[in-house]
């Protein structure tokens, strides 16, 4: 069994249960367990890597980082934001890049996402991770700073 992997909060904001996310794929845990963050209007525009790893999937609104031990983490910026076609998102890393946790990966405008009628909530999901393998390191309902420990996996 691999050592526990600590996931950092990719954005600043309020910690939310994944089950409360208004998307059945995330709320039912179909892709894995985790938490979500409702981004702070003032500080939620900068998105950092929650773990060190390689970018194995990247879209303007979402990315997957794979740790050297094979575990992968998905960060999704907002709900139904794929419909924006990348508008309002700026990528600062590319597919195949090796990144350190805390590195800036994306900037976006969660306020504009919400103004357009979409949720800006950001699921942070341990892909294929079991709920009982996750230990929350942040209190649901509490504000969390970007780069602060969010979850322990393992």
C-alpha positions, 0 to 999 in steps of 0.5 A: 500500500502506498504512503498517504498522499496529501492533497492541497486545496487548489483554490481558496474558498469554502470547503463543501461535501462532494455529495452537495455538488450539483452534478450527479457524477461528482455528488454520487462519487462515480469518479472517486471520493473527495471534497469540493471548494466554493471559490472565494470571489476575491481569491479563487481565481488562481488554481494550483496543483493539489499534488506533485505529478504529471499532467495526464489530462488537461482542459481549460476547465479541468485537469488530472494530475498523476502522482509518481505512485500512479494515483491521480487527482481530478480538479474540475473548475465549476459545473458545466463549464465545459460549455464555455469552450475555454473562454475565461480560463488561462492555462499555465501548464500543458499536457505531459508537464511535471509539476510540483504541488502548489504550482499555478496551473490555471487562472479563471474568473469564478465570479463570471462563471456564476454570473453566467448561471453556472456553479463555480464549485470546484470538485477535488477528486481522488480518481477511483479513490474509495471514500474510506481511504480519504481523511478530510484535513479541512472542516466542511463549511470552513474557509480554506486558503489555496495551498492548504492541506485539504485531504489525505488519501491512504 
